[in-house]
Amino acid sequence: MLLDTFGRQAVDLRVSLTDRCNLRCTYCMPEEGLQWLAKPDLLTDEEIVRLVTIAVRDLGVREVRFTGGEPLLRPGLVAVVAACSELEPRPELSLTTNGIGLARTATALREAGLDRVNVSLDTLDPEVFRTLTRRNRHQDVLDGLAAAEAAGLAPVKLNAVLMRGVNDHEAADLLAWCLEKGYELRFIEQMPLDAQHGWDRASMVTATEILDLLQARFALTPEPSARRGAAPAERWLVDGGPGRVGVIASVTRPFCRACDRTRLTADGQVRNCLFATGETDLRTALRSGADDAELAGLWRAAMWGKKAGAGIDNPEFLQPERPMSAIGG
């Protein structure tokens, strides 16, 4: 198992397939983009499947989520999903995506074994979308959401980040729209993971503010905390249910005590925390001939050293050098 010194077990693996993205969201990266990883530095499809196999077969991982960058840009995505769906015991397989390209791949991904998707969408307004992402692809995301639902990638979850003075006025509208469509909405506090290192706590829309915006229109009933488990989102029933909404308050209400995640970057580095400042290199060991037992041992050691918490509230907190697009969501 992947245990740490605080008794937590990592059973949820986030696998970044690429650091590339076809959007330029203002809270993530500069308009000109970033210097992407060179192809030789990226894990191959076969290397990804091998490491996921070790995680599932030998280390107790039960859930695998493919992320990026934008994972739909990975040419071998469908084949990777298909190979991972054949593992024993079979893990739950999900994908976090911006939705661009999902309309043409949702059916193939479902047939390959993908169970569900999380799609990022911060606004219902195409012009606000253009401002936030610097791209005119709003309809593509809407089409991707519809295709995911039609393909049976359920429940379709929608992730939204509110930016003060930009889209925070849309909080209740987003929830109403998701309830109508049958999507599960999650609001995420903006985190200090932007490439520009320009994150400012004072400008962040907090979980408390998000709930205030929603409660101006809806009655929210907290779900029992026992049902949350290690899930990052606090969830509320909307107007008595069955519709729900979640808030991921990584900054103001960190949930480190129950964290069950381990992360593998697109270039083969294990990160034991989203905000970790260090990594453990599996790629070099893998390419130097390490067997599965050696790779599992390196992974266990990486997780054993996990800190008690991310430390965002500490004055000594340092933002990771890698931005979210290079870590994997």
Secondary structure, 3 states (H helix, E strand, C coil): CCECCCCCECCEEEEECCCCCCCCCCCCCCCCCCCCCCHHHCCCHHHHHHHHHHHHHHCCCCEEEEECCCHHHCCCHHHHHHHHHCCCCCCEEEEEECCCCHHHHHHHHHHHCCCEEEEECCCCCHHHHHHHHCCCCHHHHHHHHHHHHHHCCCCCEEEECCECCCCHHHHHHHHHHHHHHCCEEEEECCCCCCCCCCCCHHHECCHHHHHHHHHCCCCEEECCHHHCCCCCCEEEEECCCCCEEEEECCCCCCCHHHCCEEEECCCCEEECCCCCCCCEECHHHHHCCCCHHHHHHHHHHHHHCCCCCCCCCCCCCCCCCCCHHHHCC
